[in-house]
Amino acid sequence: MPRWRAVVLDLDDTLYPEAAYVRSGFRAVAARAQETLGVPAAEGETELVALFEDGVRGDTFDRWLAARGLGGDVAVNDLVAAYRAHAPEIAPFPEAGALLRRLRADGSAVGLLSDGDPAVQGRKLDALGLRHAFDAIVVTGELGPDAGKPSPRGFGEVLRRLGDASPGEAVYVSDNPAKDFVGARRTGMRSIRVRRPGGIYAHLEPETPEHAPDAEVSGLDEVPGALASL
């Protein structure tokens, strides 16, 4: 019997660099804006990336269009749709595949728990070529509007799909201290934070002790050692 019956991993910025997905989406949005609004794609992509690097989140397309004297809900919604529907140009972190294979070899059931829209997250998994690496995949968007982390619903569902694994025998590996580790703790799971230099949430500190992970590593290659020490 393995020390940990189940190891569940997050997707964005845990198994691949989320910034790469954002840039991939911006390329698709810029191409769409050239087609529908006449904005040169190269200029649009450069401007969108600059907003992202300045920390703009959530209303990026609104701000970008307004800066160009464009806008309106129809245009914004069209760009959001292009972003969400695009085929991502992303790749896993170099050590991701080796970690997933090792977890299986060590006898742990391997799950994925991610927030988001199932179709969007599914396209990411397909682009990464990682579907086969998981015994269960749960995207909280499929569970309803209130199932996103830190709700325990997604954690409980992925453990159920992993053969009703006990929370006390399970670990969640993720990156965002705002919601990931408090959700795992409230479910009864242990947690490991992957705090990769340059990660989108690498600068965030846990809001409370309850939000803190049980262990912290700087890359996926350090996860097996952290699992052994928990």
DARA-V707408 format. One record per helix or strand. SS is the DSSP state (A for helix, B for strand). FROM is the first residue (numbers start at 1). TO is the last residue. If there is no record, write none. Layout:
# DARA-V707408
ss=SS from=FROM to=TO
ss=SS from=FROM to=TO
This chain:
# DARA-V707408
ss=B from=6 to=9
ss=B from=12 to=12
ss=B from=16 to=16
ss=A from=18 to=37
ss=A from=41 to=53
ss=A from=60 to=67
ss=A from=73 to=85
ss=B from=92 to=92
ss=A from=96 to=105
ss=B from=109 to=114
ss=A from=118 to=128
ss=A from=131 to=133
ss=B from=136 to=139
ss=A from=140 to=143
ss=A from=152 to=161
ss=A from=167 to=169
ss=B from=170 to=174
ss=A from=180 to=187
ss=B from=190 to=194
ss=A from=209 to=211
ss=B from=215 to=217
ss=A from=220 to=229
